Amino acid sequence: MRKIIFRGPVSSTGGQGFAHNCPKLDSVIFESTVVYFDLDLLKDSKCPNLTKYICHGAFLKVYNDKIASTADIDYLKSNPRLIKDLEKTAQWQAQILTAKNSDWMRSNEYLSARILYPVLKALNSKEADTLKAAMNYAWSLGDKV
């Protein structure tokens, strides 16, 4: 495997342990929006050629700004496709945050929603209110959010 391509919106990349024993892997490409880019490799990941993280969409938050940069509101406003993808992510997050048995996903999506909500608000997206209501619901449950 030489590259991994994410074609749709991503809520979070999931942190360490992303890939293991992929000696030919040299790039990870994002074609859409990523709310939280926290991709990393463990020291013993055995992916020596992975040096490129390419974004054709937008990162909202990155754990390491030496690897990637975040998009500003003006850039997002100029791209309706990215706004639509952020709204898709918000809809999905709202479903997870209000689901009966979302288990560990509720806390993960709550953290990501905290990043996405102010961006949607700044973009005057109607999904901002829906996401905020879902976040309030999740908070009221007392789960580890």
A tleap script that builds the chain and sets N, CA, C and O, in Angstrom:
source leaprc.protein.ff14SB
mol = sequence {
  NMET ARG LYS ILE ILE PHE ARG GLY PRO VAL
  SER SER THR GLY GLY GLN GLY PHE ALA HIE
  ASN CYS PRO LYS LEU ASP SER VAL ILE PHE
  GLU SER THR VAL VAL TYR PHE ASP LEU ASP
  LEU LEU LYS ASP SER LYS CYS PRO ASN LEU
  THR LYS TYR ILE CYS HIE GLY ALA PHE LEU
  LYS VAL TYR ASN ASP LYS ILE ALA SER THR
  ALA ASP ILE ASP TYR LEU LYS SER ASN PRO
  ARG LEU ILE LYS ASP LEU GLU LYS THR ALA
  GLN TRP GLN ALA GLN ILE LEU THR ALA LYS
  ASN SER ASP TRP MET ARG SER ASN GLU TYR
  LEU SER ALA ARG ILE LEU TYR PRO VAL LEU
  LYS ALA LEU ASN SER LYS GLU ALA ASP THR
  LEU LYS ALA ALA MET ASN TYR ALA TRP SER
  LEU GLY ASP LYS CVAL
}
set mol.1.N position { 0.847 -1.163 0.000 }
set mol.1.CA position { 0.000 0.000 0.000 }
set mol.1.C position { 0.901 1.236 0.000 }
set mol.1.O position { 1.778 1.385 0.851 }
set mol.2.N position { 0.665 2.116 -0.971 }
set mol.2.CA position { 1.497 3.314 -1.094 }
set mol.2.C position { 0.825 4.563 -0.551 }
set mol.2.O position { 1.507 5.475 -0.085 }
set mol.3.N position { -0.521 4.622 -0.603 }
set mol.3.CA position { -1.200 5.805 -0.089 }
set mol.3.C position { -2.593 5.441 0.421 }
set mol.3.O position { -3.199 4.450 0.013 }
set mol.4.N position { -3.063 6.279 1.322 }
set mol.4.CA position { -4.411 6.167 1.856 }
set mol.4.C position { -5.118 7.466 1.487 }
set mol.4.O position { -4.583 8.556 1.686 }
set mol.5.N position { -6.329 7.334 0.945 }
set mol.5.CA position { -7.087 8.513 0.540 }
set mol.5.C position { -8.431 8.522 1.275 }
set mol.5.O position { -9.191 7.556 1.215 }
set mol.6.N position { -8.706 9.624 1.965 }
set mol.6.CA position { -10.003 9.854 2.588 }
set mol.6.C position { -10.784 10.763 1.648 }
set mol.6.O position { -10.400 11.915 1.445 }
set mol.7.N position { -11.857 10.269 1.081 }
set mol.7.CA position { -12.612 11.032 0.091 }
set mol.7.C position { -13.721 11.887 0.709 }
set mol.7.O position { -14.111 12.891 0.113 }
set mol.8.N position { -14.230 11.528 1.860 }
set mol.8.CA position { -15.320 12.261 2.489 }
set mol.8.C position { -14.859 12.979 3.740 }
set mol.8.O position { -13.689 12.904 4.114 }
set mol.9.N position { -15.790 13.682 4.392 }
set mol.9.CA position { -15.438 14.419 5.606 }
set mol.9.C position { -15.057 13.466 6.742 }
set mol.9.O position { -15.548 12.341 6.830 }
set mol.10.N position { -14.169 13.954 7.604 }
set mol.10.CA position { -13.656 13.173 8.729 }
set mol.10.C position { -13.851 13.979 10.008 }
set mol.10.O position { -13.521 15.164 10.059 }
set mol.11.N position { -14.384 13.338 11.030 }
set mol.11.CA position { -14.561 14.014 12.310 }
set mol.11.C position { -13.231 14.082 13.059 }
set mol.11.O position { -12.834 15.146 13.534 }
set mol.12.N position { -12.551 12.949 13.161 }
set mol.12.CA position { -11.245 12.891 13.821 }
set mol.12.C position { -10.434 11.765 13.204 }
set mol.12.O position { -10.978 10.720 12.845 }
set mol.13.N position { -9.147 11.979 13.085 }
set mol.13.CA position { -8.300 10.958 12.476 }
set mol.13.C position { -7.882 9.867 13.451 }
set mol.13.O position { -7.347 8.843 13.026 }
set mol.14.N position { -8.109 10.056 14.730 }
set mol.14.CA position { -7.963 8.955 15.661 }
set mol.14.C position { -6.658 8.813 16.409 }
set mol.14.O position { -6.537 7.898 17.224 }
set mol.15.N position { -5.700 9.642 16.184 }
set mol.15.CA position { -4.487 9.609 16.995 }
set mol.15.C position { -3.471 8.571 16.576 }
set mol.15.O position { -3.402 8.176 15.412 }
set mol.16.N position { -2.692 8.141 17.533 }
set mol.16.CA position { -1.585 7.221 17.269 }
set mol.16.C position { -2.096 5.863 16.822 }
set mol.16.O position { -3.259 5.512 17.021 }
set mol.17.N position { -1.203 5.124 16.221 }
set mol.17.CA position { -1.541 3.780 15.796 }
set mol.17.C position { -2.325 3.744 14.503 }
set mol.17.O position { -3.012 2.763 14.217 }
set mol.18.N position { -2.231 4.792 13.727 }
set mol.18.CA position { -2.990 4.900 12.488 }
set mol.18.C position { -2.605 3.807 11.493 }
set mol.18.O position { -3.478 3.180 10.893 }
set mol.19.N position { -1.355 3.585 11.322 }
set mol.19.CA position { -0.887 2.570 10.379 }
set mol.19.C position { 0.242 1.777 11.027 }
set mol.19.O position { 0.969 2.290 11.878 }
set mol.20.N position { 0.378 0.525 10.614 }
set mol.20.CA position { 1.444 -0.314 11.163 }
set mol.20.C position { 1.940 -1.264 10.072 }
set mol.20.O position { 1.160 -1.878 9.344 }
set mol.21.N position { 3.243 -1.356 9.992 }
set mol.21.CA position { 3.911 -2.275 9.079 }
set mol.21.C position { 3.481 -2.054 7.623 }
set mol.21.O position { 3.086 -2.984 6.920 }
set mol.22.N position { 3.571 -0.809 7.207 }
set mol.22.CA position { 3.275 -0.434 5.822 }
set mol.22.C position { 4.530 0.231 5.249 }
set mol.22.O position { 4.568 1.453 5.107 }
set mol.23.N position { 5.544 -0.552 4.924 }
set mol.23.CA position { 6.822 0.024 4.516 }
set mol.23.C position { 6.765 0.846 3.228 }
set mol.23.O position { 7.635 1.689 3.008 }
set mol.24.N position { 5.774 0.624 2.379 }
set mol.24.CA position { 5.673 1.387 1.132 }
set mol.24.C position { 4.747 2.599 1.251 }
set mol.24.O position { 4.699 3.427 0.341 }
set mol.25.N position { 4.026 2.710 2.339 }
set mol.25.CA position { 3.113 3.834 2.528 }
set mol.25.C position { 3.907 5.131 2.566 }
set mol.25.O position { 4.802 5.297 3.395 }
set mol.26.N position { 3.570 6.059 1.654 }
set mol.26.CA position { 4.320 7.321 1.624 }
set mol.26.C position { 3.440 8.557 1.773 }
set mol.26.O position { 3.956 9.659 1.964 }
set mol.27.N position { 2.099 8.390 1.688 }
set mol.27.CA position { 1.255 9.573 1.833 }
set mol.27.C position { -0.152 9.213 2.301 }
set mol.27.O position { -0.668 8.123 2.055 }
set mol.28.N position { -0.740 10.180 2.984 }
set mol.28.CA position { -2.143 10.115 3.386 }
set mol.28.C position { -2.782 11.376 2.831 }
set mol.28.O position { -2.309 12.484 3.083 }
set mol.29.N position { -3.860 11.204 2.073 }
set mol.29.CA position { -4.484 12.316 1.365 }
set mol.29.C position { -5.916 12.505 1.860 }
set mol.29.O position { -6.678 11.545 1.975 }
set mol.30.N position { -6.265 13.747 2.148 }
set mol.30.CA position { -7.618 14.092 2.575 }
set mol.30.C position { -8.249 14.955 1.494 }
set mol.30.O position { -7.736 16.027 1.172 }
set mol.31.N position { -9.357 14.494 0.934 }
set mol.31.CA position { -10.036 15.204 -0.145 }
set mol.31.C position { -11.117 16.155 0.366 }
set mol.31.O position { -11.680 16.925 -0.412 }
set mol.32.N position { -11.409 16.109 1.660 }
set mol.32.CA position { -12.499 16.905 2.201 }
set mol.32.C position { -12.076 17.561 3.512 }
set mol.32.O position { -10.901 17.870 3.713 }
set mol.33.N position { -13.027 17.764 4.384 }
set mol.33.CA position { -12.765 18.425 5.663 }
set mol.33.C position { -12.380 17.416 6.737 }
set mol.33.O position { -12.828 16.270 6.728 }
set mol.34.N position { -11.544 17.867 7.655 }
set mol.34.CA position { -11.160 17.084 8.826 }
set mol.34.C position { -11.304 18.010 10.022 }
set mol.34.O position { -10.618 19.028 10.111 }
set mol.35.N position { -12.196 17.659 10.942 }
set mol.35.CA position { -12.403 18.515 12.104 }
set mol.35.C position { -11.164 18.505 12.990 }
set mol.35.O position { -10.638 19.563 13.334 }
set mol.36.N position { -10.692 17.308 13.365 }
set mol.36.CA position { -9.511 17.240 14.222 }
set mol.36.C position { -8.490 16.306 13.602 }
set mol.36.O position { -8.679 15.091 13.558 }
set mol.37.N position { -7.407 16.896 13.124 }
set mol.37.CA position { -6.310 16.132 12.527 }
set mol.37.C position { -5.298 15.823 13.629 }
set mol.37.O position { -4.448 16.646 13.968 }
set mol.38.N position { -5.414 14.612 14.177 }
set mol.38.CA position { -4.500 14.205 15.245 }
set mol.38.C position { -3.783 12.918 14.874 }
set mol.38.O position { -3.480 12.080 15.723 }
set mol.39.N position { -3.527 12.789 13.603 }
set mol.39.CA position { -2.871 11.601 13.083 }
set mol.39.C position { -1.419 11.554 13.538 }
set mol.39.O position { -0.708 12.559 13.518 }
set mol.40.N position { -1.007 10.389 13.940 }
set mol.40.CA position { 0.378 10.217 14.364 }
set mol.40.C position { 0.726 8.748 14.199 }
set mol.40.O position { -0.151 7.903 14.023 }
set mol.41.N position { 1.992 8.464 14.257 }
set mol.41.CA position { 2.448 7.085 14.175 }
set mol.41.C position { 3.200 6.724 15.450 }
set mol.41.O position { 3.917 7.546 16.019 }
set mol.42.N position { 3.027 5.503 15.879 }
set mol.42.CA position { 3.819 5.018 16.999 }
set mol.42.C position { 5.268 4.876 16.554 }
set mol.42.O position { 5.544 4.711 15.365 }
set mol.43.N position { 6.182 4.941 17.496 }
set mol.43.CA position { 7.608 4.872 17.143 }
set mol.43.C position { 7.960 3.596 16.400 }
set mol.43.O position { 8.839 3.601 15.539 }
set mol.44.N position { 7.283 2.504 16.724 }
set mol.44.CA position { 7.585 1.228 16.073 }
set mol.44.C position { 6.565 0.895 14.980 }
set mol.44.O position { 6.263 -0.276 14.752 }
set mol.45.N position { 6.035 1.915 14.306 }
set mol.45.CA position { 4.972 1.711 13.327 }
set mol.45.C position { 5.426 0.997 12.050 }
set mol.45.O position { 4.603 0.420 11.339 }
set mol.46.N position { 6.707 1.031 11.761 }
set mol.46.CA position { 7.260 0.395 10.564 }
set mol.46.C position { 6.676 0.978 9.274 }
set mol.46.O position { 6.331 0.250 8.343 }
set mol.47.N position { 6.575 2.308 9.246 }
set mol.47.CA position { 6.126 3.048 8.054 }
set mol.47.C position { 7.185 4.107 7.751 }
set mol.47.O position { 6.914 5.301 7.872 }
set mol.48.N position { 8.367 3.691 7.364 }
set mol.48.CA position { 9.482 4.630 7.232 }
set mol.48.C position { 9.323 5.675 6.140 }
set mol.48.O position { 9.963 6.725 6.205 }
set mol.49.N position { 8.493 5.421 5.144 }
set mol.49.CA position { 8.354 6.352 4.025 }
set mol.49.C position { 7.201 7.329 4.162 }
set mol.49.O position { 7.025 8.196 3.307 }
set mol.50.N position { 6.413 7.207 5.217 }
set mol.50.CA position { 5.264 8.098 5.373 }
set mol.50.C position { 5.749 9.473 5.792 }
set mol.50.O position { 6.088 9.709 6.952 }
set mol.51.N position { 5.774 10.371 4.822 }
set mol.51.CA position { 6.274 11.721 5.080 }
set mol.51.C position { 5.301 12.805 4.642 }
set mol.51.O position { 5.519 13.982 4.931 }
set mol.52.N position { 4.219 12.422 3.941 }
set mol.52.CA position { 3.325 13.441 3.393 }
set mol.52.C position { 1.895 13.257 3.878 }
set mol.52.O position { 1.314 12.178 3.762 }
set mol.53.N position { 1.343 14.332 4.421 }
set mol.53.CA position { -0.079 14.423 4.717 }
set mol.53.C position { -0.592 15.541 3.817 }
set mol.53.O position { -0.243 16.706 4.009 }
set mol.54.N position { -1.409 15.193 2.845 }
set mol.54.CA position { -1.860 16.143 1.847 }
set mol.54.C position { -3.340 16.438 2.076 }
set mol.54.O position { -4.149 15.524 2.237 }
set mol.55.N position { -3.683 17.719 2.088 }
set mol.55.CA position { -5.067 18.117 2.315 }
set mol.55.C position { -5.575 18.937 1.142 }
set mol.55.O position { -5.070 20.024 0.863 }
set mol.56.N position { -6.588 18.400 0.454 }
set mol.56.CA position { -7.265 19.128 -0.621 }
set mol.56.C position { -8.578 19.719 -0.123 }
set mol.56.O position { -9.372 20.246 -0.903 }
set mol.57.N position { -8.792 19.625 1.174 }
set mol.57.CA position { -9.994 20.151 1.801 }
set mol.57.C position { -9.608 21.187 2.842 }
set mol.57.O position { -9.084 22.252 2.514 }
set mol.58.N position { -9.875 20.862 4.110 }
set mol.58.CA position { -9.553 21.805 5.187 }
set mol.58.C position { -9.439 21.075 6.513 }
set mol.58.O position { -10.270 20.229 6.845 }
set mol.59.N position { -8.409 21.410 7.261 }
set mol.59.CA position { -8.272 20.954 8.645 }
set mol.59.C position { -8.762 22.079 9.544 }
set mol.59.O position { -8.384 23.234 9.354 }
set mol.60.N position { -9.613 21.745 10.534 }
set mol.60.CA position { -10.067 22.771 11.471 }
set mol.60.C position { -9.138 22.896 12.663 }
set mol.60.O position { -8.880 24.000 13.144 }
set mol.61.N position { -8.633 21.766 13.140 }
set mol.61.CA position { -7.684 21.778 14.253 }
set mol.61.C position { -6.647 20.700 13.996 }
set mol.61.O position { -6.983 19.594 13.574 }
set mol.62.N position { -5.384 21.023 14.252 }
set mol.62.CA position { -4.310 20.048 14.093 }
set mol.62.C position { -3.532 19.947 15.399 }
set mol.62.O position { -3.363 20.934 16.114 }
set mol.63.N position { -3.065 18.748 15.695 }
set mol.63.CA position { -2.313 18.557 16.923 }
set mol.63.C position { -0.879 19.061 16.791 }
set mol.63.O position { -0.237 19.379 17.793 }
set mol.64.N position { -0.379 19.134 15.570 }
set mol.64.CA position { 1.005 19.530 15.355 }
set mol.64.C position { 1.059 20.420 14.112 }
set mol.64.O position { 0.973 19.930 12.986 }
set mol.65.N position { 1.199 21.714 14.320 }
set mol.65.CA position { 1.166 22.629 13.170 }
set mol.65.C position { 2.416 22.569 12.308 }
set mol.65.O position { 2.504 23.279 11.306 }
set mol.66.N position { 3.382 21.740 12.671 }
set mol.66.CA position { 4.536 21.529 11.798 }
set mol.66.C position { 4.200 20.529 10.692 }
set mol.66.O position { 4.870 20.482 9.661 }
set mol.67.N position { 3.169 19.744 10.916 }
set mol.67.CA position { 2.754 18.748 9.931 }
set mol.67.C position { 1.714 19.318 8.972 }
set mol.67.O position { 1.750 19.047 7.772 }
set mol.68.N position { 0.788 20.110 9.510 }
set mol.68.CA position { -0.301 20.652 8.693 }
set mol.68.C position { -0.798 21.956 9.302 }
set mol.68.O position { -0.557 22.239 10.476 }
set mol.69.N position { -1.488 22.740 8.496 }
set mol.69.CA position { -2.039 24.001 9.001 }
set mol.69.C position { -3.566 23.959 8.945 }
set mol.69.O position { -4.158 23.147 8.234 }
set mol.70.N position { -4.176 24.843 9.706 }
set mol.70.CA position { -5.633 24.902 9.749 }
set mol.70.C position { -6.163 25.915 8.738 }
set mol.70.O position { -5.470 26.849 8.333 }
set mol.71.N position { -7.408 25.697 8.351 }
set mol.71.CA position { -8.081 26.616 7.419 }
set mol.71.C position { -8.726 27.737 8.209 }
set mol.71.O position { -9.195 27.525 9.327 }
set mol.72.N position { -8.751 28.926 7.634 }
set mol.72.CA position { -9.442 30.029 8.301 }
set mol.72.C position { -10.867 30.151 7.760 }
set mol.72.O position { -11.218 29.544 6.748 }
set mol.73.N position { -11.668 30.939 8.449 }
set mol.73.CA position { -13.075 31.091 8.110 }
set mol.73.C position { -13.264 31.632 6.686 }
set mol.73.O position { -14.163 31.188 5.972 }
set mol.74.N position { -12.442 32.566 6.281 }
set mol.74.CA position { -12.578 33.124 4.929 }
set mol.74.C position { -12.384 32.050 3.857 }
set mol.74.O position { -13.099 32.032 2.854 }
set mol.75.N position { -11.422 31.161 4.070 }
set mol.75.CA position { -11.194 30.072 3.120 }
set mol.75.C position { -12.426 29.164 3.070 }
set mol.75.O position { -12.870 28.769 1.992 }
set mol.76.N position { -12.969 28.840 4.233 }
set mol.76.CA position { -14.143 27.975 4.266 }
set mol.76.C position { -15.342 28.648 3.606 }
set mol.76.O position { -16.077 28.006 2.856 }
set mol.77.N position { -15.543 29.931 3.878 }
set mol.77.CA position { -16.664 30.660 3.285 }
set mol.77.C position { -16.591 30.671 1.763 }
set mol.77.O position { -17.621 30.730 1.091 }
set mol.78.N position { -15.396 30.615 1.226 }
set mol.78.CA position { -15.231 30.669 -0.227 }
set mol.78.C position { -15.424 29.315 -0.901 }
set mol.78.O position { -15.315 29.209 -2.123 }
set mol.79.N position { -15.711 28.284 -0.116 }
set mol.79.CA position { -15.824 26.953 -0.697 }
set mol.79.C position { -17.103 26.253 -0.215 }
set mol.79.O position { -17.086 25.611 0.835 }
set mol.80.N position { -18.193 26.363 -0.950 }
set mol.80.CA position { -19.460 25.745 -0.546 }
set mol.80.C position { -19.377 24.232 -0.333 }
set mol.80.O position { -20.082 23.688 0.517 }
set mol.81.N position { -18.528 23.558 -1.094 }
set mol.81.CA position { -18.383 22.103 -0.933 }
set mol.81.C position { -17.868 21.766 0.456 }
set mol.81.O position { -18.338 20.816 1.083 }
set mol.82.N position { -16.903 22.541 0.941 }
set mol.82.CA position { -16.363 22.285 2.271 }
set mol.82.C position { -17.398 22.573 3.355 }
set mol.82.O position { -17.487 21.845 4.344 }
set mol.83.N position { -18.170 23.624 3.167 }
set mol.83.CA position { -19.226 23.938 4.140 }
set mol.83.C position { -20.225 22.790 4.194 }
set mol.83.O position { -20.637 22.367 5.274 }
set mol.84.N position { -20.609 22.294 3.041 }
set mol.84.CA position { -21.551 21.174 2.974 }
set mol.84.C position { -20.980 19.951 3.703 }
set mol.84.O position { -21.704 19.263 4.423 }
set mol.85.N position { -19.713 19.690 3.521 }
set mol.85.CA position { -19.085 18.548 4.194 }
set mol.85.C position { -19.009 18.756 5.706 }
set mol.85.O position { -19.182 17.804 6.467 }
set mol.86.N position { -18.754 19.979 6.145 }
set mol.86.CA position { -18.771 20.261 7.582 }
set mol.86.C position { -20.169 20.056 8.148 }
set mol.86.O position { -20.326 19.545 9.257 }
set mol.87.N position { -21.175 20.452 7.393 }
set mol.87.CA position { -22.555 20.257 7.843 }
set mol.87.C position { -22.917 18.771 7.906 }
set mol.87.O position { -23.658 18.355 8.797 }
set mol.88.N position { -22.402 17.970 6.971 }
set mol.88.CA position { -22.597 16.516 7.033 }
set mol.88.C position { -21.977 15.951 8.303 }
set mol.88.O position { -22.567 15.098 8.965 }
set mol.89.N position { -20.792 16.428 8.636 }
set mol.89.CA position { -20.130 15.971 9.851 }
set mol.89.C position { -20.957 16.343 11.079 }
set mol.89.O position { -21.106 15.538 11.998 }
set mol.90.N position { -21.492 17.557 11.095 }
set mol.90.CA position { -22.321 18.005 12.225 }
set mol.90.C position { -23.568 17.137 12.365 }
set mol.90.O position { -23.955 16.791 13.481 }
set mol.91.N position { -24.196 16.785 11.260 }
set mol.91.CA position { -25.375 15.928 11.303 }
set mol.91.C position { -25.034 14.566 11.893 }
set mol.91.O position { -25.774 14.033 12.719 }
set mol.92.N position { -23.910 14.011 11.463 }
set mol.92.CA position { -23.476 12.716 11.979 }
set mol.92.C position { -23.159 12.816 13.475 }
set mol.92.O position { -23.552 11.952 14.259 }
set mol.93.N position { -22.448 13.874 13.859 }
set mol.93.CA position { -22.115 14.055 15.267 }
set mol.93.C position { -23.381 14.179 16.113 }
set mol.93.O position { -23.459 13.612 17.203 }
set mol.94.N position { -24.367 14.914 15.616 }
set mol.94.CA position { -25.623 15.072 16.362 }
set mol.94.C position { -26.299 13.715 16.565 }
set mol.94.O position { -26.878 13.464 17.622 }
set mol.95.N position { -26.229 12.849 15.570 }
set mol.95.CA position { -26.809 11.510 15.717 }
set mol.95.C position { -26.079 10.716 16.800 }
set mol.95.O position { -26.714 10.049 17.618 }
set mol.96.N position { -24.770 10.788 16.806 }
set mol.96.CA position { -23.990 10.051 17.805 }
set mol.96.C position { -24.234 10.632 19.201 }
set mol.96.O position { -24.394 9.887 20.168 }
set mol.97.N position { -24.262 11.943 19.298 }
set mol.97.CA position { -24.427 12.589 20.601 }
set mol.97.C position { -25.792 12.316 21.225 }
set mol.97.O position { -25.925 12.354 22.448 }
set mol.98.N position { -26.795 12.045 20.419 }
set mol.98.CA position { -28.139 11.809 20.943 }
set mol.98.C position { -28.569 10.342 20.884 }
set mol.98.O position { -29.694 10.015 21.261 }
set mol.99.N position { -27.701 9.472 20.424 }
set mol.99.CA position { -28.032 8.042 20.332 }
set mol.99.C position { -28.164 7.431 21.731 }
set mol.99.O position { -27.546 7.893 22.689 }
set mol.100.N position { -28.986 6.383 21.820 }
set mol.100.CA position { -29.194 5.731 23.120 }
set mol.100.C position { -27.934 5.025 23.610 }
set mol.100.O position { -27.589 5.120 24.788 }
set mol.101.N position { -27.255 4.328 22.730 }
set mol.101.CA position { -26.102 3.518 23.138 }
set mol.101.C position { -24.873 3.824 22.282 }
set mol.101.O position { -24.357 2.946 21.591 }
set mol.102.N position { -24.418 5.049 22.330 }
set mol.102.CA position { -23.259 5.396 21.496 }
set mol.102.C position { -21.935 5.087 22.178 }
set mol.102.O position { -20.875 5.226 21.568 }
set mol.103.N position { -21.987 4.663 23.458 }
set mol.103.CA position { -20.822 4.185 24.187 }
set mol.103.C position { -19.666 5.191 24.109 }
set mol.103.O position { -19.880 6.378 24.353 }
set mol.104.N position { -18.464 4.753 23.779 }
set mol.104.CA position { -17.278 5.604 23.768 }
set mol.104.C position { -17.335 6.662 22.675 }
set mol.104.O position { -16.641 7.676 22.754 }
set mol.105.N position { -18.153 6.434 21.661 }
set mol.105.CA position { -18.200 7.389 20.550 }
set mol.105.C position { -18.773 8.735 20.990 }
set mol.105.O position { -18.403 9.772 20.439 }
set mol.106.N position { -19.677 8.730 21.981 }
set mol.106.CA position { -20.283 9.990 22.413 }
set mol.106.C position { -19.207 10.948 22.930 }
set mol.106.O position { -19.201 12.124 22.565 }
set mol.107.N position { -18.310 10.461 23.765 }
set mol.107.CA position { -17.275 11.355 24.307 }
set mol.107.C position { -16.312 11.818 23.220 }
set mol.107.O position { -15.887 12.974 23.225 }
set mol.108.N position { -15.968 10.944 22.301 }
set mol.108.CA position { -15.074 11.343 21.202 }
set mol.108.C position { -15.725 12.393 20.310 }
set mol.108.O position { -15.091 13.384 19.947 }
set mol.109.N position { -16.979 12.181 19.959 }
set mol.109.CA position { -17.651 13.124 19.076 }
set mol.109.C position { -17.972 14.432 19.785 }
set mol.109.O position { -18.050 15.479 19.143 }
set mol.110.N position { -18.157 14.383 21.090 }
set mol.110.CA position { -18.374 15.621 21.829 }
set mol.110.C position { -17.141 16.518 21.722 }
set mol.110.O position { -17.257 17.724 21.508 }
set mol.111.N position { -15.968 15.920 21.873 }
set mol.111.CA position { -14.727 16.697 21.758 }
set mol.111.C position { -14.583 17.304 20.366 }
set mol.111.O position { -14.186 18.460 20.221 }
set mol.112.N position { -14.904 16.528 19.363 }
set mol.112.CA position { -14.820 17.030 17.991 }
set mol.112.C position { -15.890 18.095 17.729 }
set mol.112.O position { -15.631 19.078 17.035 }
set mol.113.N position { -17.077 17.901 18.279 }
set mol.113.CA position { -18.159 18.871 18.106 }
set mol.113.C position { -17.801 20.215 18.736 }
set mol.113.O position { -18.215 21.264 18.244 }
set mol.114.N position { -17.035 20.184 19.817 }
set mol.114.CA position { -16.596 21.438 20.443 }
set mol.114.C position { -15.702 22.240 19.499 }
set mol.114.O position { -15.648 23.465 19.597 }
set mol.115.N position { -15.016 21.580 18.607 }
set mol.115.CA position { -14.191 22.259 17.602 }
set mol.115.C position { -15.070 22.749 16.449 }
set mol.115.O position { -14.911 23.870 15.967 }
set mol.116.N position { -15.986 21.904 16.022 }
set mol.116.CA position { -16.801 22.206 14.849 }
set mol.116.C position { -17.865 23.272 15.109 }
set mol.116.O position { -18.114 24.113 14.245 }
set mol.117.N position { -18.488 23.251 16.269 }
set mol.117.CA position { -19.600 24.160 16.544 }
set mol.117.C position { -19.258 25.633 16.294 }
set mol.117.O position { -19.995 26.295 15.562 }
set mol.118.N position { -18.173 26.181 16.867 }
set mol.118.CA position { -17.902 27.610 16.628 }
set mol.118.C position { -17.613 27.931 15.159 }
set mol.118.O position { -17.865 29.046 14.703 }
set mol.119.N position { -17.092 26.966 14.435 }
set mol.119.CA position { -16.840 27.182 13.006 }
set mol.119.C position { -18.167 27.282 12.264 }
set mol.119.O position { -18.357 28.175 11.438 }
set mol.120.N position { -19.081 26.368 12.559 }
set mol.120.CA position { -20.398 26.427 11.923 }
set mol.120.C position { -21.123 27.715 12.286 }
set mol.120.O position { -21.798 28.312 11.448 }
set mol.121.N position { -20.981 28.137 13.528 }
set mol.121.CA position { -21.603 29.390 13.974 }
set mol.121.C position { -21.034 30.570 13.165 }
set mol.121.O position { -21.783 31.436 12.714 }
set mol.122.N position { -19.725 30.594 12.988 }
set mol.122.CA position { -19.081 31.669 12.230 }
set mol.122.C position { -19.479 31.637 10.753 }
set mol.122.O position { -19.473 32.666 10.078 }
set mol.123.N position { -19.821 30.454 10.265 }
set mol.123.CA position { -20.255 30.309 8.873 }
set mol.123.C position { -21.760 30.558 8.709 }
set mol.123.O position { -22.293 30.467 7.604 }
set mol.124.N position { -22.436 30.871 9.820 }
set mol.124.CA position { -23.895 31.078 9.818 }
set mol.124.C position { -24.650 29.865 9.291 }
set mol.124.O position { -25.651 29.998 8.587 }
set mol.125.N position { -24.158 28.691 9.640 }
set mol.125.CA position { -24.794 27.452 9.204 }
set mol.125.C position { -25.978 27.112 10.104 }
set mol.125.O position { -25.910 27.266 11.323 }
set mol.126.N position { -27.057 26.650 9.490 }
set mol.126.CA position { -28.221 26.228 10.262 }
set mol.126.C position { -27.912 24.988 11.100 }
set mol.126.O position { -28.609 24.712 12.077 }
set mol.127.N position { -26.890 24.250 10.730 }
set mol.127.CA position { -26.515 23.045 11.476 }
set mol.127.C position { -25.872 23.373 12.826 }
set mol.127.O position { -25.769 22.501 13.688 }
set mol.128.N position { -25.445 24.605 13.011 }
set mol.128.CA position { -24.827 24.995 14.288 }
set mol.128.C position { -25.809 24.808 15.438 }
set mol.128.O position { -25.437 24.285 16.488 }
set mol.129.N position { -27.047 25.225 15.257 }
set mol.129.CA position { -28.047 25.101 16.322 }
set mol.129.C position { -28.368 23.642 16.624 }
set mol.129.O position { -28.519 23.260 17.784 }
set mol.130.N position { -28.470 22.835 15.584 }
set mol.130.CA position { -28.739 21.406 15.766 }
set mol.130.C position { -27.607 20.741 16.532 }
set mol.130.O position { -27.840 19.943 17.439 }
set mol.131.N position { -26.384 21.077 16.158 }
set mol.131.CA position { -25.231 20.492 16.835 }
set mol.131.C position { -25.167 20.945 18.290 }
set mol.131.O position { -24.879 20.139 19.174 }
set mol.132.N position { -25.429 22.208 18.543 }
set mol.132.CA position { -25.395 22.728 19.912 }
set mol.132.C position { -26.436 22.023 20.778 }
set mol.132.O position { -26.149 21.669 21.921 }
set mol.133.N position { -27.633 21.816 20.250 }
set mol.133.CA position { -28.682 21.108 20.996 }
set mol.133.C position { -28.245 19.677 21.317 }
set mol.133.O position { -28.478 19.193 22.424 }
set mol.134.N position { -27.623 19.010 20.368 }
set mol.134.CA position { -27.134 17.650 20.592 }
set mol.134.C position { -26.020 17.636 21.634 }
set mol.134.O position { -25.953 16.729 22.464 }
set mol.135.N position { -25.146 18.641 21.593 }
set mol.135.CA position { -24.075 18.740 22.590 }
set mol.135.C position { -24.663 18.952 23.980 }
set mol.135.O position { -24.203 18.346 24.947 }
set mol.136.N position { -25.668 19.801 24.085 }
set mol.136.CA position { -26.320 20.039 25.378 }
set mol.136.C position { -26.972 18.762 25.897 }
set mol.136.O position { -26.890 18.463 27.088 }
set mol.137.N position { -27.609 18.018 25.019 }
set mol.137.CA position { -28.227 16.751 25.399 }
set mol.137.C position { -27.165 15.783 25.933 }
set mol.137.O position { -27.339 15.187 26.997 }
set mol.138.N position { -26.072 15.634 25.190 }
set mol.138.CA position { -25.001 14.731 25.618 }
set mol.138.C position { -24.431 15.151 26.967 }
set mol.138.O position { -24.145 14.310 27.820 }
set mol.139.N position { -24.272 16.442 27.150 }
set mol.139.CA position { -23.745 16.968 28.415 }
set mol.139.C position { -24.694 16.622 29.560 }
set mol.139.O position { -24.255 16.253 30.649 }
set mol.140.N position { -25.987 16.742 29.310 }
set mol.140.CA position { -26.987 16.488 30.365 }
set mol.140.C position { -27.025 15.032 30.799 }
set mol.140.O position { -27.474 14.725 31.904 }
set mol.141.N position { -26.557 14.130 29.938 }
set mol.141.CA position { -26.544 12.705 30.288 }
set mol.141.C position { -25.490 12.394 31.342 }
set mol.141.O position { -25.585 11.389 32.046 }
set mol.142.N position { -24.494 13.251 31.448 }
set mol.142.CA position { -23.451 13.008 32.434 }
set mol.142.C position { -22.408 11.997 31.996 }
set mol.142.O position { -21.528 11.632 32.775 }
set mol.143.N position { -22.503 11.536 30.741 }
set mol.143.CA position { -21.444 10.653 30.235 }
set mol.143.C position { -20.138 11.436 30.261 }
set mol.143.O position { -20.140 12.655 30.431 }
set mol.144.N position { -19.079 10.765 30.100 }
set mol.144.CA position { -17.764 11.421 30.194 }
set mol.144.C position { -17.512 12.319 29.002 }
set mol.144.O position { -16.628 12.054 28.187 }
set mol.145.N position { -18.287 13.378 28.904 }
set mol.145.CA position { -18.083 14.351 27.827 }
set mol.145.C position { -17.481 15.603 28.434 }
set mol.145.O position { -17.218 16.570 27.720 }
savepdb mol mol.pdb
quit
